[in-house]
């Protein structure tokens, strides 16, 4: 998926996450926090590719990560997702570096990237370092990005149009996880 597709897809995911009340922080969050935060991290998993938009700007970081893990390696795996879920679990004070809704939106932006890459034939290695790739190949980047753009924009239109009202049980589930002591 292209950088443009990831950015558009992250906006759709952020809107859907807020409207579906994925977490109480997102449900009560400010749109001016959620959309920019999701956009900010939607390209982050591709830091493992020096020719990606982010990799070109942060070559000093992208090259070592690329050499260590390869493209679509660790940064596209369940380990990264578990790291994100652990961030959801943090009990941070109200006056932290930035509002908690920003942190949750940043996690949604990161997850949106993995979901979008799973829609390509290359898929994502969720069980990295195993080489199995999970994919639902709806988007073929070899044929240009018109289909990708249309699909992502349709998803944004649906997200804006959707009234919400269906609360995902993830918020209650995350509260239960917080109570588990490791």
C-alpha positions as CSV (number, residue, x, y, z in Angstrom):
1,X,0.0,0.0,0.0
2,X,1.2,3.5,-0.7
3,X,1.9,6.2,1.9
4,X,-1.2,8.1,0.6
5,X,-3.3,5.0,1.1
6,X,-2.0,4.4,4.6
7,X,-2.8,8.0,5.5
8,X,-6.4,7.9,4.2
9,X,-7.0,4.5,5.7
10,X,-5.8,5.7,9.1
11,X,-8.3,8.6,9.0
12,X,-11.1,6.1,8.3
13,X,-9.9,3.8,11.1
14,X,-9.6,6.7,13.6
15,X,-13.2,7.9,12.8
16,X,-14.5,4.4,13.1
17,X,-12.6,3.7,16.4
18,X,-14.0,6.9,17.9
19,X,-17.6,6.3,16.8
20,X,-17.4,2.6,17.8
21,X,-16.1,3.8,21.2
22,X,-13.2,1.3,21.0
23,X,-11.8,2.8,24.3
24,X,-13.5,5.3,26.6
25,X,-10.6,7.7,25.9
26,X,-11.2,7.6,22.2
27,X,-15.0,7.9,22.7
28,X,-14.5,11.0,24.8
29,X,-11.5,12.3,22.8
30,X,-11.2,15.4,20.8
31,X,-11.3,15.1,17.0
32,X,-8.4,17.6,16.8
33,X,-6.3,15.1,18.8
34,X,-7.5,11.9,17.2
35,X,-7.1,12.5,13.5
36,X,-3.6,14.1,13.6
37,X,-2.4,11.5,16.1
38,X,-3.6,8.6,13.9
39,X,-2.0,10.3,10.8
40,X,1.3,10.7,12.7
41,X,1.8,7.0,13.3
42,X,0.1,5.5,10.3
43,X,3.4,5.4,8.4
44,X,5.5,4.3,11.4
45,X,5.6,0.5,10.7
46,X,7.4,1.3,7.4
47,X,10.4,2.7,9.3
48,X,11.9,-0.7,8.4
49,X,12.2,0.3,4.7
50,X,14.8,2.9,3.9
51,X,12.9,3.9,0.7
52,X,9.6,4.5,2.4
53,X,8.4,8.1,3.0
54,X,9.4,7.9,6.7
55,X,12.5,5.8,6.0
56,X,13.9,8.5,3.6
57,X,13.5,11.1,6.2
58,X,14.9,9.0,9.1
59,X,17.6,7.0,7.2
60,X,19.8,6.8,10.3
61,X,17.0,4.8,12.0
62,X,15.5,3.0,8.9
63,X,18.7,1.4,7.7
64,X,19.6,-0.4,10.9
65,X,16.0,-1.6,11.5
66,X,15.9,-2.8,7.9
67,X,19.1,-4.7,8.2
68,X,18.1,-6.3,11.5
69,X,14.5,-7.2,10.6
70,X,13.9,-6.6,6.9
71,X,10.8,-5.0,5.5
72,X,7.5,-6.2,7.0
73,X,9.3,-7.9,9.8
74,X,9.1,-7.1,13.5
75,X,7.3,-3.7,12.9
76,X,4.4,-5.5,11.2
77,X,4.0,-8.4,13.7
78,X,1.9,-9.4,16.7
79,X,4.8,-8.3,18.9
80,X,4.2,-4.7,17.7
81,X,0.5,-5.2,18.4
82,X,1.2,-6.5,21.9
83,X,3.4,-3.5,22.5
84,X,0.5,-1.3,21.4
85,X,-1.9,-3.1,23.7
86,X,0.5,-2.7,26.6
87,X,0.4,1.0,25.9
88,X,-3.4,0.9,26.1
89,X,-2.9,-0.6,29.6
90,X,-0.7,2.2,30.9
91,X,-2.2,4.2,33.8
92,X,-0.9,7.7,33.0
93,X,-1.7,10.8,34.9
94,X,-4.0,13.3,33.3
95,X,-1.2,15.7,32.8
96,X,1.2,13.6,30.9
97,X,3.3,14.5,27.8
98,X,0.1,14.7,25.8
99,X,-3.5,13.7,26.3
100,X,-4.4,10.0,26.6
101,X,-6.7,10.2,23.6
102,X,-3.7,11.1,21.5
103,X,-1.9,8.0,22.7
104,X,-4.9,5.8,21.9
105,X,-5.3,7.4,18.5
106,X,-1.6,6.9,17.8
107,X,-2.0,3.2,18.5
108,X,-5.1,3.1,16.2
109,X,-3.0,4.8,13.5
110,X,-0.2,2.1,13.9
111,X,-2.7,-0.7,13.8
112,X,-4.4,0.7,10.7
113,X,-1.1,0.4,8.9
114,X,-0.9,-3.3,9.7
115,X,-4.5,-3.9,8.7
116,X,-4.0,-2.0,5.4
117,X,-0.9,-4.1,4.6
118,X,-2.9,-7.2,5.3
119,X,-5.2,-6.2,2.4
120,X,-2.3,-6.6,-0.1
121,X,-0.9,-9.8,-1.6
122,X,2.3,-9.5,0.4
123,X,0.4,-9.6,3.7
124,X,1.9,-9.2,7.1
125,X,4.0,-11.6,9.2
126,X,1.8,-11.6,12.3
127,X,3.8,-14.4,13.9
128,X,7.2,-12.9,13.1
129,X,9.9,-14.4,13.1
130,X,7.9,-17.2,11.4
131,X,7.6,-16.4,7.8
132,X,3.8,-17.0,7.5
133,X,2.0,-14.1,6.1
134,X,-1.6,-13.2,6.7
135,X,-3.4,-11.5,3.8
136,X,-6.7,-10.8,2.3
137,X,-5.5,-9.7,-1.1
138,X,-8.0,-7.0,-2.1
139,X,-5.4,-4.5,-3.2
140,X,-2.8,-5.2,-5.8
141,X,-0.3,-2.3,-5.9
142,X,1.1,-3.5,-9.2
143,X,-2.0,-2.2,-10.9
144,X,-1.5,1.4,-9.7
145,X,-3.1,2.9,-6.7
146,X,-6.4,4.0,-8.1
147,X,-8.3,1.1,-6.6
148,X,-6.5,1.7,-3.3
149,X,-7.4,5.4,-3.3
150,X,-11.1,4.6,-4.2
151,X,-11.4,1.9,-1.5
152,X,-9.8,4.1,1.2
153,X,-11.9,7.2,0.3
154,X,-15.1,5.0,0.3
155,X,-14.1,3.8,3.7
156,X,-13.7,7.4,4.9
157,X,-17.1,8.3,3.5
158,X,-18.6,5.3,5.2
159,X,-16.9,6.2,8.5
160,X,-18.2,9.8,8.3
161,X,-21.7,8.6,7.4
162,X,-21.9,5.8,10.0
163,X,-23.8,7.0,13.0
164,X,-22.1,4.7,15.4
165,X,-24.2,3.7,18.3
166,X,-22.7,0.2,18.4
167,X,-20.2,0.0,21.3
168,X,-17.5,-2.5,20.8
169,X,-16.7,-4.5,24.0
170,X,-13.0,-3.7,23.6
171,X,-13.2,-1.0,26.3
172,X,-14.6,-3.4,28.9
173,X,-12.1,-6.0,27.8
174,X,-9.2,-3.6,28.2
175,X,-10.4,-2.7,31.7
176,X,-10.3,-6.5,32.5
177,X,-6.8,-6.8,31.1
178,X,-5.7,-3.8,33.3
179,X,-6.7,-5.8,36.4
180,X,-4.5,-8.8,35.5
181,X,-1.2,-8.7,37.2
182,X,1.8,-10.2,35.4
